[in-house]
Amino acid sequence: AARSRSSGAAQPRGFSTRDYAVDQSVNLMAMGGDDAAMDTASGRGGASAGGGTRLGSSMIAGLFRATTGTEATGPARFDEYGDAAPSADAEEYISDKRRRISPLRTGLTNCCGSVLDSCALTCGRLGLHGWKLAICLIVGLGLLGGGLYMGISGRGGQEDASSSAVTSSGDPRFDAIKAQIVQAQVTSKSILESKSSSPQKSALEWLTKEDPANLPVDHPAILDRYTLAVFYYSSTNALLEPVSGGWKDSSGWMSGIGICAWHGIECLPREQEATEENNFTPFTKRYDDNAKITGILLKQNNIVGEIPSEFGLGLEQLVTLDLQENQLSHTLPTTLGKLINLRDLLVRDNTLSGSLPSQLAELPNLHQLNLAKNRFEGGIPSSWSNMKELRNFAVSSNFLTGTFPNIASATRLLGLFLDDNDFSGTIPG
């Protein structure tokens, strides 16, 4: 659906992608290399005029058209104590406030007072006076502080250990796989042991009790299989037939065959016999087995749902994530910044919203980043200036504002698409 925008207060003169939107006939920058440019986001039609902005030694040029827009206001903040109104009677109000004081505080106060009295009595019995008595008291208080620290630290360690231990269900296989998921920090213990339903719980139940593959608990790809199951159950139309609005192609998914043969999934390459049928390719990324996933290629598959945070935690070998032209909503998980092997992050033309994760700057091998035609808001994180390996960068047709970070370090950049946003100022070169 088209988005209505109206112009606000007058902006200072300079570069503005809201005042002018680049048409799809943008010329790519040619800063070196033979890498192919990414797909450009489609334009919206309208009158055009010439214009361009220089970045480093290359030129970004294109046709521009005027657009207008409005800014949405955020929700009012909630005061966590706003419902704790003081009582009509002052004494009741004071009593109500005292109930918030931790019993630990009262216990420590009484304990410290008793120990201080004991220290003074002991030092006095030793016949100490003046500065010697003061030193004795200081040493005693030091020992008290050390004891309290060791006690609290020991208790904290016990609590940390117990927080990672899963509750037994009586099913050894279920408990072992759940413990592996929690230990790898793919999904938290609180989600898996919550009483409410969730895609994660559904995926765990399927993997341990219904999955025909029945992988061994220590299988190296068990977390990959679990993560794909979480994505499947995160989709609200995955269980529907294509004619009823389901995925266009879900062949292999949630069946007993290996995940490397599921539609849209690629795994670590394996050798194969080079024949005419496979175009004499000596290796393949698709085969009926379970292995580490390197690619999720589900473009235009009519997927309704969200991108789970497990993608950034359970798919350690992921290189390509292509979910363009689906119906994915919610935010872009910050955990994607942990995928150190990720080269292509392509989510153009969905309904993703929220702010752009600064954690994406931690991806050392990112070549293509296409977030165009979504509903992202706010500015581009300044940390993104560290994306030195970028070849193509597209954030056109969002609700982004502010200035653009200095990307002079991205010396291999070939395509830059910023049109149809509310950027202002100049592009640093």
Secondary structure, DSSP 8 states (H G I E B T S, - for coil): --------S---SS--TTTEEE-TT-B----SS---------------EEEEEEETTEEEEEEEEE-------------TTTT----SSHHHHHHHHHTTS-HHHHHHHHHHHHHHHHHHHHHHHTT--HHHHHHHHHHHHHHHHHHHHHHHHHHHHHHHHHHHS----S-HHHHHHHHHHHHTTSS-HHHHT-SS--HHHHHHHIIIII-TT---TT-TTHHHHHHHHHHHHH-TTTTS-GGGT--S--TTTTSSS-GGGSTTEEES-EE----TTTTT-SEES--SS---EEEEE-TTS--EEE--TTHHHH-TT--EEE--SSEEESB--GGGGG-TT--EEE--SS--EEE--GGGGG-TT--EEE--SSEEEE---GGGGG-TT-SEEE--SSEEEE-----TT-TT--EEE--SSEE-S----
